[in-house]
């Protein structure tokens, strides 16, 4: 026997409110339509739902038991409706975000943590990659968005790119490193120290080579390479080795990992960190919330870094 779940919901409200008229008002229906629904339900089950001749209405034992089922169905429907509303408004859902490891761990992950404090029902699946793998994942639907540094000429066709942070690399060292106490650093000063190199297949490794070449350090001694941001930070914190990192990573890491950007001008590529997405495939509604949040957070980060640089220049 199949029972119309809507009839059970109507029964639950009638029992809760204590009458047909009261139940109809609560449901936003007419009293005759509610009466017809109960008549159909009684005909379907072949037994009365209410005790005859009793006013106010009193449900039979079966009517009361069915009303309990109806109340659970009504609660589930209401919860499902709220879930749909949250999805439509972008307050719930699942987002798949990939990006270059150094930026994701050093910058984006802290922003994602803040975003999820505001939107706890949005699940974010994070992965790592560089432009080729991220582009392929965006095209085959495995990713909704990629966050990575790109030059405008590198943006693949069919994908949109929204810059959010200007690119700037710095030579980084542990806090208290001998070179941090110097106002001017000469090429000879760098020769005494080894270097920490990012993974060899990463754009940041090429940035390291380019930066050191720009200051005359074409031959440099690498003491550690290929690690994650956490391992790079650990090695740097426990040694006098130097490395090249995005300034945003150094800026945000200073509270947890004591490190400093050396007062040394280096060459860095004309790239910008940005949001890469398919042009003709709208992402989940929650993506709008994440994009707006990240755009605002990166603007705030840019302003903080510019202020910090101005203060540093005045002190210097």
Secondary structure, 3 states (H helix, E strand, C coil): CCCCHHHHHHHHHHHHHCCHHHHHHHHCCCHHHHHHHHHHHHHHHCCCCECCCCCCCCECHHHHHHHHHHHHHHHHHHHHHHHHHHHHHCCCEEEEEEECHHHHHHHHHHHHHHHHHHCCCEEEEEEECCHHHHHHHHHCCCCCEEEEEECHHHCCCCEEEEEEEECCEEEEEECCCHHHHCCCCCHHHHCCCCEEECCCCCHHHHHHHHHHHHCCCCCCCEEEECCCHHHHHHHHHCCCCEEEEEHHHHHHHCCCCCEEECCCCCCCCCCEEEEEEECCCCCCHHHHHHHHHHHHHHHHHHHHHHHHHHHHHHHC
